[in-house]
Amino acid sequence: MGSMSGPAPMPDDPLWFRRGENLRAWCACGHSAVMRLDAIQREHGVGPHTPVSRIVDRLRCRRCGGRPVQAGLARRGEEGRAAP
Ligand SMILES: [Zn+2]
């Protein structure tokens, strides 16, 4: 029951339920990335029932290879190129 800064906290909803939404992750190196959840699911070969909160453990920074220090669902329009 805390107040995290940044985007909405990671839900325990399965990926299929959130597949149209974007995940934003931050790395300790300062890099951040926004990815569609369905793209992450395909890329990592996980099942659609995997909780969104679990997929973060599989992500690696494209710049330094580190694991994200924070992640959350991006708000709609935040990405700027995936308009509904
Ligand atoms: Zn990094």
PDB file of the backbone (N, CA, C, O) and the ligand in Angstrom, with CONECT records:
HET     ZN  A 101       1
ATOM      1  N   MET A   1       0.844  -1.198   0.000  1.00  0.00           N
ATOM      2  CA  MET A   1       0.000   0.000   0.000  1.00  0.00           C
ATOM      3  C   MET A   1       0.876   1.242   0.000  1.00  0.00           C
ATOM      4  O   MET A   1       0.852   2.012   0.960  1.00  0.00           O
ATOM      5  N   GLY A   2       1.623   1.444  -1.026  1.00  0.00           N
ATOM      6  CA  GLY A   2       2.512   2.605  -1.087  1.00  0.00           C
ATOM      7  C   GLY A   2       2.176   3.469  -2.286  1.00  0.00           C
ATOM      8  O   GLY A   2       1.378   3.079  -3.140  1.00  0.00           O
ATOM      9  N   SER A   3       2.771   4.615  -2.347  1.00  0.00           N
ATOM     10  CA  SER A   3       2.551   5.488  -3.488  1.00  0.00           C
ATOM     11  C   SER A   3       3.796   5.501  -4.345  1.00  0.00           C
ATOM     12  O   SER A   3       4.774   6.184  -4.040  1.00  0.00           O
ATOM     13  N   MET A   4       3.747   4.741  -5.416  1.00  0.00           N
ATOM     14  CA  MET A   4       4.876   4.708  -6.336  1.00  0.00           C
ATOM     15  C   MET A   4       4.787   5.897  -7.279  1.00  0.00           C
ATOM     16  O   MET A   4       3.705   6.267  -7.734  1.00  0.00           O
ATOM     17  N   SER A   5       5.914   6.478  -7.560  1.00  0.00           N
ATOM     18  CA  SER A   5       5.927   7.515  -8.574  1.00  0.00           C
ATOM     19  C   SER A   5       5.992   6.857  -9.938  1.00  0.00           C
ATOM     20  O   SER A   5       6.326   5.677 -10.049  1.00  0.00           O
ATOM     21  N   GLY A   6       5.680   7.606 -10.962  1.00  0.00           N
ATOM     22  CA  GLY A   6       5.728   7.044 -12.304  1.00  0.00           C
ATOM     23  C   GLY A   6       4.384   6.520 -12.722  1.00  0.00           C
ATOM     24  O   GLY A   6       3.358   6.960 -12.203  1.00  0.00           O
ATOM     25  N   PRO A   7       4.366   5.598 -13.641  1.00  0.00           N
ATOM     26  CA  PRO A   7       3.107   5.104 -14.204  1.00  0.00           C
ATOM     27  C   PRO A   7       2.384   4.182 -13.246  1.00  0.00           C
ATOM     28  O   PRO A   7       2.835   3.947 -12.126  1.00  0.00           O
ATOM     29  N   ALA A   8       1.266   3.669 -13.698  1.00  0.00           N
ATOM     30  CA  ALA A   8       0.493   2.748 -12.885  1.00  0.00           C
ATOM     31  C   ALA A   8       1.342   1.521 -12.552  1.00  0.00           C
ATOM     32  O   ALA A   8       2.122   1.067 -13.390  1.00  0.00           O
ATOM     33  N   PRO A   9       1.200   0.981 -11.344  1.00  0.00           N
ATOM     34  CA  PRO A   9       1.968  -0.206 -10.965  1.00  0.00           C
ATOM     35  C   PRO A   9       1.574  -1.406 -11.806  1.00  0.00           C
ATOM     36  O   PRO A   9       0.497  -1.443 -12.402  1.00  0.00           O
ATOM     37  N   MET A  10       2.469  -2.390 -11.844  1.00  0.00           N
ATOM     38  CA  MET A  10       2.242  -3.560 -12.661  1.00  0.00           C
ATOM     39  C   MET A  10       1.070  -4.367 -12.122  1.00  0.00           C
ATOM     40  O   MET A  10       1.071  -4.740 -10.949  1.00  0.00           O
ATOM     41  N   PRO A  11       0.086  -4.639 -12.940  1.00  0.00           N
ATOM     42  CA  PRO A  11      -1.057  -5.429 -12.493  1.00  0.00           C
ATOM     43  C   PRO A  11      -0.737  -6.922 -12.564  1.00  0.00           C
ATOM     44  O   PRO A  11       0.218  -7.334 -13.221  1.00  0.00           O
ATOM     45  N   ASP A  12      -1.538  -7.707 -11.889  1.00  0.00           N
ATOM     46  CA  ASP A  12      -1.397  -9.155 -11.977  1.00  0.00           C
ATOM     47  C   ASP A  12      -2.280  -9.744 -13.066  1.00  0.00           C
ATOM     48  O   ASP A  12      -2.440 -10.962 -13.153  1.00  0.00           O
ATOM     49  N   ASP A  13      -2.844  -8.893 -13.882  1.00  0.00           N
ATOM     50  CA  ASP A  13      -3.670  -9.379 -14.979  1.00  0.00           C
ATOM     51  C   ASP A  13      -2.834 -10.197 -15.956  1.00  0.00           C
ATOM     52  O   ASP A  13      -1.648  -9.916 -16.131  1.00  0.00           O
ATOM     53  N   PRO A  14      -3.430 -11.206 -16.597  1.00  0.00           N
ATOM     54  CA  PRO A  14      -2.693 -11.966 -17.604  1.00  0.00           C
ATOM     55  C   PRO A  14      -2.406 -11.102 -18.834  1.00  0.00           C
ATOM     56  O   PRO A  14      -3.076 -10.104 -19.097  1.00  0.00           O
ATOM     57  N   LEU A  15      -1.386 -11.528 -19.572  1.00  0.00           N
ATOM     58  CA  LEU A  15      -0.959 -10.738 -20.733  1.00  0.00           C
ATOM     59  C   LEU A  15      -2.080 -10.558 -21.739  1.00  0.00           C
ATOM     60  O   LEU A  15      -2.230  -9.477 -22.308  1.00  0.00           O
ATOM     61  N   TRP A  16      -2.867 -11.594 -21.969  1.00  0.00           N
ATOM     62  CA  TRP A  16      -3.892 -11.488 -23.000  1.00  0.00           C
ATOM     63  C   TRP A  16      -4.895 -10.396 -22.666  1.00  0.00           C
ATOM     64  O   TRP A  16      -5.471  -9.771 -23.557  1.00  0.00           O
ATOM     65  N   PHE A  17      -5.098 -10.172 -21.364  1.00  0.00           N
ATOM     66  CA  PHE A  17      -6.065  -9.176 -20.935  1.00  0.00           C
ATOM     67  C   PHE A  17      -5.562  -7.762 -21.205  1.00  0.00           C
ATOM     68  O   PHE A  17      -6.354  -6.835 -21.372  1.00  0.00           O
ATOM     69  N   ARG A  18      -4.234  -7.605 -21.245  1.00  0.00           N
ATOM     70  CA  ARG A  18      -3.621  -6.285 -21.385  1.00  0.00           C
ATOM     71  C   ARG A  18      -2.841  -6.159 -22.681  1.00  0.00           C
ATOM     72  O   ARG A  18      -2.041  -5.236 -22.833  1.00  0.00           O
ATOM     73  N   ARG A  19      -3.061  -7.075 -23.619  1.00  0.00           N
ATOM     74  CA  ARG A  19      -2.151  -7.187 -24.754  1.00  0.00           C
ATOM     75  C   ARG A  19      -2.102  -5.932 -25.620  1.00  0.00           C
ATOM     76  O   ARG A  19      -1.107  -5.707 -26.309  1.00  0.00           O
ATOM     77  N   GLY A  20      -3.139  -5.119 -25.602  1.00  0.00           N
ATOM     78  CA  GLY A  20      -3.120  -3.913 -26.415  1.00  0.00           C
ATOM     79  C   GLY A  20      -2.415  -2.742 -25.764  1.00  0.00           C
ATOM     80  O   GLY A  20      -2.318  -1.659 -26.341  1.00  0.00           O
ATOM     81  N   GLU A  21      -1.924  -2.970 -24.559  1.00  0.00           N
ATOM     82  CA  GLU A  21      -1.339  -1.856 -23.823  1.00  0.00           C
ATOM     83  C   GLU A  21       0.181  -1.903 -23.894  1.00  0.00           C
ATOM     84  O   GLU A  21       0.777  -2.898 -24.306  1.00  0.00           O
ATOM     85  N   ASN A  22       0.777  -0.813 -23.488  1.00  0.00           N
ATOM     86  CA  ASN A  22       2.230  -0.687 -23.563  1.00  0.00           C
ATOM     87  C   ASN A  22       2.856  -0.759 -22.181  1.00  0.00           C
ATOM     88  O   ASN A  22       2.327  -0.244 -21.196  1.00  0.00           O
ATOM     89  N   LEU A  23       3.990  -1.412 -22.152  1.00  0.00           N
ATOM     90  CA  LEU A  23       4.775  -1.483 -20.927  1.00  0.00           C
ATOM     91  C   LEU A  23       5.953  -0.529 -21.045  1.00  0.00           C
ATOM     92  O   LEU A  23       6.639  -0.508 -22.067  1.00  0.00           O
ATOM     93  N   ARG A  24       6.186   0.253 -20.015  1.00  0.00           N
ATOM     94  CA  ARG A  24       7.358   1.114 -19.980  1.00  0.00           C
ATOM     95  C   ARG A  24       8.277   0.614 -18.888  1.00  0.00           C
ATOM     96  O   ARG A  24       7.839   0.356 -17.767  1.00  0.00           O
ATOM     97  N   ALA A  25       9.552   0.477 -19.212  1.00  0.00           N
ATOM     98  CA  ALA A  25      10.527  -0.014 -18.248  1.00  0.00           C
ATOM     99  C   ALA A  25      11.733   0.919 -18.211  1.00  0.00           C
ATOM    100  O   ALA A  25      12.166   1.446 -19.236  1.00  0.00           O
ATOM    101  N   TRP A  26      12.247   1.104 -17.040  1.00  0.00           N
ATOM    102  CA  TRP A  26      13.423   1.936 -16.850  1.00  0.00           C
ATOM    103  C   TRP A  26      14.581   1.064 -16.365  1.00  0.00           C
ATOM    104  O   TRP A  26      14.401   0.136 -15.578  1.00  0.00           O
ATOM    105  N   CYS A  27      15.772   1.396 -16.863  1.00  0.00           N
ATOM    106  CA  CYS A  27      16.980   0.700 -16.433  1.00  0.00           C
ATOM    107  C   CYS A  27      17.797   1.631 -15.554  1.00  0.00           C
ATOM    108  O   CYS A  27      17.630   2.850 -15.590  1.00  0.00           O
ATOM    109  N   ALA A  28      18.675   1.041 -14.771  1.00  0.00           N
ATOM    110  CA  ALA A  28      19.524   1.833 -13.892  1.00  0.00           C
ATOM    111  C   ALA A  28      20.474   2.725 -14.687  1.00  0.00           C
ATOM    112  O   ALA A  28      20.974   3.723 -14.167  1.00  0.00           O
ATOM    113  N   CYS A  29      20.722   2.367 -15.940  1.00  0.00           N
ATOM    114  CA  CYS A  29      21.637   3.163 -16.764  1.00  0.00           C
ATOM    115  C   CYS A  29      20.953   4.403 -17.318  1.00  0.00           C
ATOM    116  O   CYS A  29      21.601   5.242 -17.944  1.00  0.00           O
ATOM    117  N   GLY A  30      19.672   4.523 -17.097  1.00  0.00           N
ATOM    118  CA  GLY A  30      18.968   5.697 -17.574  1.00  0.00           C
ATOM    119  C   GLY A  30      18.135   5.434 -18.811  1.00  0.00           C
ATOM    120  O   GLY A  30      17.318   6.269 -19.200  1.00  0.00           O
ATOM    121  N   HIS A  31      18.334   4.278 -19.436  1.00  0.00           N
ATOM    122  CA  HIS A  31      17.568   3.934 -20.624  1.00  0.00           C
ATOM    123  C   HIS A  31      16.149   3.550 -20.234  1.00  0.00           C
ATOM    124  O   HIS A  31      15.930   2.890 -19.218  1.00  0.00           O
ATOM    125  N   SER A  32      15.195   3.967 -21.046  1.00  0.00           N
ATOM    126  CA  SER A  32      13.827   3.527 -20.836  1.00  0.00           C
ATOM    127  C   SER A  32      13.253   3.107 -22.170  1.00  0.00           C
ATOM    128  O   SER A  32      13.658   3.603 -23.222  1.00  0.00           O
ATOM    129  N   ALA A  33      12.317   2.200 -22.117  1.00  0.00           N
ATOM    130  CA  ALA A  33      11.735   1.677 -23.345  1.00  0.00           C
ATOM    131  C   ALA A  33      10.253   1.455 -23.152  1.00  0.00           C
ATOM    132  O   ALA A  33       9.798   1.132 -22.055  1.00  0.00           O
ATOM    133  N   VAL A  34       9.507   1.629 -24.221  1.00  0.00           N
ATOM    134  CA  VAL A  34       8.081   1.338 -24.208  1.00  0.00           C
ATOM    135  C   VAL A  34       7.830   0.223 -25.216  1.00  0.00           C
ATOM    136  O   VAL A  34       8.213   0.336 -26.380  1.00  0.00           O
ATOM    137  N   MET A  35       7.192  -0.845 -24.770  1.00  0.00           N
ATOM    138  CA  MET A  35       6.954  -2.017 -25.622  1.00  0.00           C
ATOM    139  C   MET A  35       5.505  -2.443 -25.498  1.00  0.00           C
ATOM    140  O   MET A  35       4.907  -2.354 -24.426  1.00  0.00           O
ATOM    141  N   ARG A  36       4.958  -2.896 -26.586  1.00  0.00           N
ATOM    142  CA  ARG A  36       3.604  -3.467 -26.506  1.00  0.00           C
ATOM    143  C   ARG A  36       3.670  -4.825 -25.813  1.00  0.00           C
ATOM    144  O   ARG A  36       4.596  -5.605 -26.033  1.00  0.00           O
ATOM    145  N   LEU A  37       2.676  -5.094 -24.976  1.00  0.00           N
ATOM    146  CA  LEU A  37       2.697  -6.341 -24.217  1.00  0.00           C
ATOM    147  C   LEU A  37       2.593  -7.562 -25.123  1.00  0.00           C
ATOM    148  O   LEU A  37       3.197  -8.597 -24.841  1.00  0.00           O
ATOM    149  N   ASP A  38       1.831  -7.448 -26.210  1.00  0.00           N
ATOM    150  CA  ASP A  38       1.730  -8.625 -27.080  1.00  0.00           C
ATOM    151  C   ASP A  38       3.041  -8.888 -27.811  1.00  0.00           C
ATOM    152  O   ASP A  38       3.360 -10.034 -28.130  1.00  0.00           O
ATOM    153  N   ALA A  39       3.801  -7.827 -28.075  1.00  0.00           N
ATOM    154  CA  ALA A  39       5.109  -8.015 -28.699  1.00  0.00           C
ATOM    155  C   ALA A  39       6.080  -8.677 -27.731  1.00  0.00           C
ATOM    156  O   ALA A  39       6.873  -9.534 -28.120  1.00  0.00           O
ATOM    157  N   ILE A  40       6.010  -8.275 -26.472  1.00  0.00           N
ATOM    158  CA  ILE A  40       6.867  -8.895 -25.463  1.00  0.00           C
ATOM    159  C   ILE A  40       6.526 -10.368 -25.328  1.00  0.00           C
ATOM    160  O   ILE A  40       7.417 -11.207 -25.202  1.00  0.00           O
ATOM    161  N   GLN A  41       5.247 -10.682 -25.354  1.00  0.00           N
ATOM    162  CA  GLN A  41       4.820 -12.072 -25.218  1.00  0.00           C
ATOM    163  C   GLN A  41       5.391 -12.936 -26.332  1.00  0.00           C
ATOM    164  O   GLN A  41       5.888 -14.036 -26.090  1.00  0.00           O
ATOM    165  N   ARG A  42       5.313 -12.424 -27.559  1.00  0.00           N
ATOM    166  CA  ARG A  42       5.854 -13.184 -28.695  1.00  0.00           C
ATOM    167  C   ARG A  42       7.366 -13.315 -28.593  1.00  0.00           C
ATOM    168  O   ARG A  42       7.924 -14.392 -28.806  1.00  0.00           O
ATOM    169  N   GLU A  43       8.015 -12.222 -28.268  1.00  0.00           N
ATOM    170  CA  GLU A  43       9.469 -12.186 -28.257  1.00  0.00           C
ATOM    171  C   GLU A  43      10.044 -13.152 -27.231  1.00  0.00           C
ATOM    172  O   GLU A  43      11.086 -13.764 -27.463  1.00  0.00           O
ATOM    173  N   HIS A  44       9.370 -13.287 -26.108  1.00  0.00           N
ATOM    174  CA  HIS A  44       9.893 -14.123 -25.039  1.00  0.00           C
ATOM    175  C   HIS A  44       9.259 -15.509 -25.018  1.00  0.00           C
ATOM    176  O   HIS A  44       9.640 -16.362 -24.217  1.00  0.00           O
ATOM    177  N   GLY A  45       8.297 -15.724 -25.897  1.00  0.00           N
ATOM    178  CA  GLY A  45       7.712 -17.047 -26.004  1.00  0.00           C
ATOM    179  C   GLY A  45       6.990 -17.505 -24.755  1.00  0.00           C
ATOM    180  O   GLY A  45       7.028 -18.686 -24.409  1.00  0.00           O
ATOM    181  N   VAL A  46       6.334 -16.581 -24.076  1.00  0.00           N
ATOM    182  CA  VAL A  46       5.592 -16.951 -22.876  1.00  0.00           C
ATOM    183  C   VAL A  46       4.113 -17.078 -23.215  1.00  0.00           C
ATOM    184  O   VAL A  46       3.656 -16.579 -24.243  1.00  0.00           O
ATOM    185  N   GLY A  47       3.383 -17.741 -22.353  1.00  0.00           N
ATOM    186  CA  GLY A  47       1.975 -17.967 -22.577  1.00  0.00           C
ATOM    187  C   GLY A  47       1.149 -16.719 -22.292  1.00  0.00           C
ATOM    188  O   GLY A  47       1.572 -15.831 -21.553  1.00  0.00           O
ATOM    189  N   PRO A  48      -0.024 -16.670 -22.888  1.00  0.00           N
ATOM    190  CA  PRO A  48      -0.891 -15.497 -22.713  1.00  0.00           C
ATOM    191  C   PRO A  48      -1.429 -15.343 -21.299  1.00  0.00           C
ATOM    192  O   PRO A  48      -1.954 -14.288 -20.941  1.00  0.00           O
ATOM    193  N   HIS A  49      -1.297 -16.399 -20.493  1.00  0.00           N
ATOM    194  CA  HIS A  49      -1.826 -16.316 -19.128  1.00  0.00           C
ATOM    195  C   HIS A  49      -0.763 -15.880 -18.126  1.00  0.00           C
ATOM    196  O   HIS A  49      -1.025 -15.798 -16.926  1.00  0.00           O
ATOM    197  N   THR A  50       0.431 -15.604 -18.627  1.00  0.00           N
ATOM    198  CA  THR A  50       1.478 -15.107 -17.746  1.00  0.00           C
ATOM    199  C   THR A  50       1.079 -13.741 -17.193  1.00  0.00           C
ATOM    200  O   THR A  50       0.682 -12.864 -17.959  1.00  0.00           O
ATOM    201  N   PRO A  51       1.177 -13.544 -15.888  1.00  0.00           N
ATOM    202  CA  PRO A  51       0.820 -12.232 -15.323  1.00  0.00           C
ATOM    203  C   PRO A  51       1.762 -11.146 -15.839  1.00  0.00           C
ATOM    204  O   PRO A  51       2.960 -11.366 -16.017  1.00  0.00           O
ATOM    205  N   VAL A  52       1.190  -9.981 -16.070  1.00  0.00           N
ATOM    206  CA  VAL A  52       1.996  -8.867 -16.542  1.00  0.00           C
ATOM    207  C   VAL A  52       3.152  -8.578 -15.586  1.00  0.00           C
ATOM    208  O   VAL A  52       4.258  -8.245 -16.012  1.00  0.00           O
ATOM    209  N   SER A  53       2.883  -8.708 -14.305  1.00  0.00           N
ATOM    210  CA  SER A  53       3.902  -8.387 -13.313  1.00  0.00           C
ATOM    211  C   SER A  53       5.096  -9.342 -13.387  1.00  0.00           C
ATOM    212  O   SER A  53       6.177  -9.032 -12.886  1.00  0.00           O
ATOM    213  N   ARG A  54       4.894 -10.505 -14.014  1.00  0.00           N
ATOM    214  CA  ARG A  54       5.989 -11.488 -14.100  1.00  0.00           C
ATOM    215  C   ARG A  54       6.879 -11.265 -15.308  1.00  0.00           C
ATOM    216  O   ARG A  54       8.050 -11.643 -15.306  1.00  0.00           O
ATOM    217  N   ILE A  55       6.319 -10.652 -16.336  1.00  0.00           N
ATOM    218  CA  ILE A  55       7.073 -10.505 -17.573  1.00  0.00           C
ATOM    219  C   ILE A  55       8.250  -9.553 -17.396  1.00  0.00           C
ATOM    220  O   ILE A  55       9.227  -9.614 -18.143  1.00  0.00           O
ATOM    221  N   VAL A  56       8.152  -8.686 -16.417  1.00  0.00           N
ATOM    222  CA  VAL A  56       9.213  -7.701 -16.198  1.00  0.00           C
ATOM    223  C   VAL A  56      10.531  -8.399 -15.878  1.00  0.00           C
ATOM    224  O   VAL A  56      11.603  -7.913 -16.241  1.00  0.00           O
ATOM    225  N   ASP A  57      10.445  -9.545 -15.195  1.00  0.00           N
ATOM    226  CA  ASP A  57      11.657 -10.268 -14.822  1.00  0.00           C
ATOM    227  C   ASP A  57      12.435 -10.758 -16.040  1.00  0.00           C
ATOM    228  O   ASP A  57      13.629 -11.043 -15.949  1.00  0.00           O
ATOM    229  N   ARG A  58      11.756 -10.852 -17.171  1.00  0.00           N
ATOM    230  CA  ARG A  58      12.415 -11.369 -18.376  1.00  0.00           C
ATOM    231  C   ARG A  58      13.027 -10.273 -19.229  1.00  0.00           C
ATOM    232  O   ARG A  58      13.791 -10.551 -20.153  1.00  0.00           O
ATOM    233  N   LEU A  59      12.701  -9.066 -18.929  1.00  0.00           N
ATOM    234  CA  LEU A  59      13.171  -7.974 -19.766  1.00  0.00           C
ATOM    235  C   LEU A  59      14.633  -7.644 -19.475  1.00  0.00           C
ATOM    236  O   LEU A  59      15.106  -7.740 -18.343  1.00  0.00           O
ATOM    237  N   ARG A  60      15.322  -7.255 -20.532  1.00  0.00           N
ATOM    238  CA  ARG A  60      16.702  -6.804 -20.382  1.00  0.00           C
ATOM    239  C   ARG A  60      16.864  -5.504 -21.157  1.00  0.00           C
ATOM    240  O   ARG A  60      16.251  -5.307 -22.207  1.00  0.00           O
ATOM    241  N   CYS A  61      17.679  -4.646 -20.633  1.00  0.00           N
ATOM    242  CA  CYS A  61      17.937  -3.366 -21.277  1.00  0.00           C
ATOM    243  C   CYS A  61      18.671  -3.587 -22.594  1.00  0.00           C
ATOM    244  O   CYS A  61      19.629  -4.357 -22.663  1.00  0.00           O
ATOM    245  N   ARG A  62      18.211  -2.903 -23.634  1.00  0.00           N
ATOM    246  CA  ARG A  62      18.858  -3.050 -24.933  1.00  0.00           C
ATOM    247  C   ARG A  62      20.193  -2.317 -24.984  1.00  0.00           C
ATOM    248  O   ARG A  62      21.000  -2.564 -25.880  1.00  0.00           O
ATOM    249  N   ARG A  63      20.423  -1.454 -24.069  1.00  0.00           N
ATOM    250  CA  ARG A  63      21.668  -0.696 -24.078  1.00  0.00           C
ATOM    251  C   ARG A  63      22.750  -1.371 -23.261  1.00  0.00           C
ATOM    252  O   ARG A  63      23.879  -1.514 -23.730  1.00  0.00           O
ATOM    253  N   CYS A  64      22.425  -1.792 -22.040  1.00  0.00           N
ATOM    254  CA  CYS A  64      23.464  -2.323 -21.157  1.00  0.00           C
ATOM    255  C   CYS A  64      23.201  -3.768 -20.751  1.00  0.00           C
ATOM    256  O   CYS A  64      24.071  -4.400 -20.151  1.00  0.00           O
ATOM    257  N   GLY A  65      22.033  -4.301 -21.059  1.00  0.00           N
ATOM    258  CA  GLY A  65      21.750  -5.685 -20.719  1.00  0.00           C
ATOM    259  C   GLY A  65      21.266  -5.879 -19.309  1.00  0.00           C
ATOM    260  O   GLY A  65      21.046  -7.012 -18.880  1.00  0.00           O
ATOM    261  N   GLY A  66      21.094  -4.794 -18.575  1.00  0.00           N
ATOM    262  CA  GLY A  66      20.644  -4.886 -17.187  1.00  0.00           C
ATOM    263  C   GLY A  66      19.155  -5.127 -17.104  1.00  0.00           C
ATOM    264  O   GLY A  66      18.429  -5.012 -18.091  1.00  0.00           O
ATOM    265  N   ARG A  67      18.721  -5.460 -15.917  1.00  0.00           N
ATOM    266  CA  ARG A  67      17.298  -5.675 -15.681  1.00  0.00           C
ATOM    267  C   ARG A  67      16.641  -4.363 -15.271  1.00  0.00           C
ATOM    268  O   ARG A  67      17.283  -3.506 -14.664  1.00  0.00           O
ATOM    269  N   PRO A  68      15.380  -4.208 -15.599  1.00  0.00           N
ATOM    270  CA  PRO A  68      14.702  -2.947 -15.280  1.00  0.00           C
ATOM    271  C   PRO A  68      14.602  -2.731 -13.775  1.00  0.00           C
ATOM    272  O   PRO A  68      14.362  -3.660 -13.004  1.00  0.00           O
ATOM    273  N   VAL A  69      14.792  -1.490 -13.390  1.00  0.00           N
ATOM    274  CA  VAL A  69      14.667  -1.151 -11.974  1.00  0.00           C
ATOM    275  C   VAL A  69      13.249  -0.700 -11.662  1.00  0.00           C
ATOM    276  O   VAL A  69      12.829  -0.718 -10.505  1.00  0.00           O
ATOM    277  N   GLN A  70      12.517  -0.299 -12.685  1.00  0.00           N
ATOM    278  CA  GLN A  70      11.122   0.076 -12.487  1.00  0.00           C
ATOM    279  C   GLN A  70      10.374  -0.174 -13.780  1.00  0.00           C
ATOM    280  O   GLN A  70      10.922  -0.019 -14.871  1.00  0.00           O
ATOM    281  N   ALA A  71       9.138  -0.556 -13.648  1.00  0.00           N
ATOM    282  CA  ALA A  71       8.327  -0.793 -14.831  1.00  0.00           C
ATOM    283  C   ALA A  71       6.872  -0.565 -14.492  1.00  0.00           C
ATOM    284  O   ALA A  71       6.453  -0.698 -13.342  1.00  0.00           O
ATOM    285  N   GLY A  72       6.118  -0.222 -15.501  1.00  0.00           N
ATOM    286  CA  GLY A  72       4.691  -0.016 -15.306  1.00  0.00           C
ATOM    287  C   GLY A  72       4.015   0.101 -16.653  1.00  0.00           C
ATOM    288  O   GLY A  72       4.670   0.190 -17.691  1.00  0.00           O
ATOM    289  N   LEU A  73       2.714   0.100 -16.623  1.00  0.00           N
ATOM    290  CA  LEU A  73       1.971   0.263 -17.858  1.00  0.00           C
ATOM    291  C   LEU A  73       2.036   1.717 -18.295  1.00  0.00           C
ATOM    292  O   LEU A  73       1.819   2.637 -17.505  1.00  0.00           O
ATOM    293  N   ALA A  74       2.338   1.897 -19.556  1.00  0.00           N
ATOM    294  CA  ALA A  74       2.372   3.248 -20.099  1.00  0.00           C
ATOM    295  C   ALA A  74       0.952   3.721 -20.350  1.00  0.00           C
ATOM    296  O   ALA A  74       0.076   2.949 -20.739  1.00  0.00           O
ATOM    297  N   ARG A  75       0.754   4.976 -20.124  1.00  0.00           N
ATOM    298  CA  ARG A  75      -0.575   5.509 -20.394  1.00  0.00           C
ATOM    299  C   ARG A  75      -0.768   5.634 -21.896  1.00  0.00           C
ATOM    300  O   ARG A  75       0.174   5.826 -22.665  1.00  0.00           O
ATOM    301  N   ARG A  76      -2.016   5.518 -22.271  1.00  0.00           N
ATOM    302  CA  ARG A  76      -2.344   5.568 -23.681  1.00  0.00           C
ATOM    303  C   ARG A  76      -1.873   6.870 -24.296  1.00  0.00           C
ATOM    304  O   ARG A  76      -2.134   7.950 -23.764  1.00  0.00           O
ATOM    305  N   GLY A  77      -1.180   6.765 -25.414  1.00  0.00           N
ATOM    306  CA  GLY A  77      -0.684   7.955 -26.082  1.00  0.00           C
ATOM    307  C   GLY A  77       0.709   8.340 -25.643  1.00  0.00           C
ATOM    308  O   GLY A  77       1.332   9.217 -26.240  1.00  0.00           O
ATOM    309  N   GLU A  78       1.204   7.687 -24.598  1.00  0.00           N
ATOM    310  CA  GLU A  78       2.529   8.047 -24.098  1.00  0.00           C
ATOM    311  C   GLU A  78       3.616   7.675 -25.091  1.00  0.00           C
ATOM    312  O   GLU A  78       4.630   8.362 -25.210  1.00  0.00           O
ATOM    313  N   GLU A  79       3.394   6.598 -25.791  1.00  0.00           N
ATOM    314  CA  GLU A  79       4.395   6.133 -26.738  1.00  0.00           C
ATOM    315  C   GLU A  79       4.474   7.058 -27.948  1.00  0.00           C
ATOM    316  O   GLU A  79       5.558   7.298 -28.479  1.00  0.00           O
ATOM    317  N   GLY A  80       3.355   7.564 -28.371  1.00  0.00           N
ATOM    318  CA  GLY A  80       3.359   8.531 -29.451  1.00  0.00           C
ATOM    319  C   GLY A  80       3.297   7.945 -30.831  1.00  0.00           C
ATOM    320  O   GLY A  80       3.165   8.690 -31.802  1.00  0.00           O
ATOM    321  N   ARG A  81       3.387   6.616 -30.964  1.00  0.00           N
ATOM    322  CA  ARG A  81       3.339   6.049 -32.294  1.00  0.00           C
ATOM    323  C   ARG A  81       2.366   4.860 -32.382  1.00  0.00           C
ATOM    324  O   ARG A  81       2.244   4.234 -33.435  1.00  0.00           O
ATOM    325  N   ALA A  82       1.699   4.564 -31.310  1.00  0.00           N
ATOM    326  CA  ALA A  82       0.725   3.464 -31.334  1.00  0.00           C
ATOM    327  C   ALA A  82      -0.659   3.989 -31.009  1.00  0.00           C
ATOM    328  O   ALA A  82      -1.299   3.540 -30.058  1.00  0.00           O
ATOM    329  N   ALA A  83      -1.104   4.921 -31.785  1.00  0.00           N
ATOM    330  CA  ALA A  83      -2.431   5.476 -31.532  1.00  0.00           C
ATOM    331  C   ALA A  83      -3.509   4.423 -31.781  1.00  0.00           C
ATOM    332  O   ALA A  83      -3.418   3.655 -32.739  1.00  0.00           O
ATOM    333  N   PRO A  84      -4.508   4.385 -30.940  1.00  0.00           N
ATOM    334  CA  PRO A  84      -5.584   3.410 -31.105  1.00  0.00           C
ATOM    335  C   PRO A  84      -6.433   3.701 -32.345  1.00  0.00           C
ATOM    336  O   PRO A  84      -7.384   2.971 -32.628  1.00  0.00           O
TER     337      PRO A  84
HETATM  338 ZN    ZN A 101      20.560  -0.192 -19.227  1.00  0.00          ZN2+
END
